[in-house]
């Protein structure tokens, strides 16, 4: 099998290529202009998280191996850090050009993004009044020349580094030519970053909060004697790794709470600054913050924290943003009657955002009120801010149901939210399970136990590729299976049993469960396709995932390709496999689709000599999902649902507008052909609309 460093794409570099695809969306003029700004914000937010997690991880490798000789996917760790910084600087430069182009294009829509030097007299008065009434009370300003200790800068907060200069050349008693004073102003996150100014001549004007502050610097530093003042933006990114202590006297909840709090003062890994800042100011700040040689130092533009562009005002204009789709009903799945009665008869498959997520809420609410429901078990990874799922579970507990919630306290960047929900669940009398040390619980499963008229028990379940989160269901594509399949739900209850008694490893005939069986089950399925290919039978593998980084699974697909199995991959994000290489992967094709919705579904289709085996799963093929998480994949047995998933994959594969082709060139080239234009996400909505007409 492949052992050369050229057999795989480096994980971190592949991630940066994925974020480049997000940046491509902000440059694509087929995308409505407000959504182009939002994609620019997503690009920025993604990059922040990348440095907090992935760059920080590689930096830790270098810190633990000062020689820098440790190899990460065929590359020296020190070389990888340097390459990441180089790529990030190039991407930052490209994003600034795109932002400039968008700002110019906004003018054709009578929207003007102006700075403090471009304000009219009326706008200047408005901005000053806004500053005094709204901004100034929220400001934190620190005089760096008088504080004994340099302040701890907040993770990913934006600051204005202020430089005040007093000209001393006219003072004969001084040998200095100037005196420099430094200060920091934290941009208030409590206020909207974009300040909408009063309309003038049927034109809309927007000024950044940063520039509101710049406009009023003299009102902040009026007590200082200076001849010149300037302010440039900086921000730092900190290591987001949680360090969980081993204090046996603390509960797991306490340990996570402490670790999340400590994250706020963790080591910096990236320093971004306005490239027009004076060298003496930059040197002063880097020294005081403690920026090291292994930290990524990135010169940027006038504004940072461009993730805020995800909330750029749309002025109520539908024409300059994506139209919201009306979620559809699932054919023959009624919400006016008992969902249990319907699921008892057949399985249903929900595909959000095309279908209405209200089915999941309806399922839980019926369980909360049904007198015959005795028990509800559910895994929680991420919840909406004001979660109807949580409300239904609390309601169920108040109605006397035995509710068990396995809530993942280590869901990255949702730890604080999950801690809050955990306390709410505890107060409601819900039994909490915090999972297994060393294993994140990433499965999305729910089982409801109901007593029938003859006192026997029946089960209803939900198994999904996405979180129980009605907010993300509007923008993430995810499949959710509703089933009363006795054997499947019996095995799902085994997963809950494993979460509570981890020393017992269960066996599964139907489910594909990490960390024990994902690799072995998929290996067996791949091997069957190899056997069929050798026998001249129909053999193919079709997979749709978020990320593909497991070298073990990549090697298995390389082997299948070499044996003649046709393999099609749709990977939204990271992909370490190199398709189309003669002698290694010539039978593998791979694309990525980045469009209006975030592609989050995981589906797996194996030809099985004309009788396809089809699965959905919470797991990507990443080492963490296979070995270090509790994940659940489920087979789709019902013929109409199997055919539906096969057709859905085919629609995705036909995309020739938003699909990018993975290749050894690693250039994110759009797939283009002479066929009629097909944009998969739009075609899928039509597909489900047509299903309702049958």
Beta strands, then each sheet from edge to edge (+ up, - down):
strand 1: 111-114
strand 2: 140-143
strand 3: 159-167
strand 4: 178-186
strand 5: 194-200
strand 6: 203-208
strand 7: 228-238
strand 8: 268-274
strand 9: 296-300
strand 10: 348-352
strand 11: 373-380
strand 12: 402-407
strand 13: 431-433
strand 14: 440-441
strand 15: 445-451
strand 16: 457-464
strand 17: 476-483
strand 18: 512-514
strand 19: 540-545
strand 20: 566-571
strand 21: 588-593
strand 22: 598-599
strand 23: 603-606
strand 24: 613-617
strand 25: 629-635
strand 26: 659-661
strand 27: 669-670
sheet 1: 1+ 6+ 5-
sheet 2: 2+ 4- 3+ 7- 8+ 9+
sheet 3: 10+ 17- 16+ 15- 11+ 12+ 13+
sheet 4: 10+ 17- 22-
sheet 5: 14+ 25+ 18-
sheet 6: 14+ 25+ 24- 23+ 19- 20- 21- 26+ 27-
end
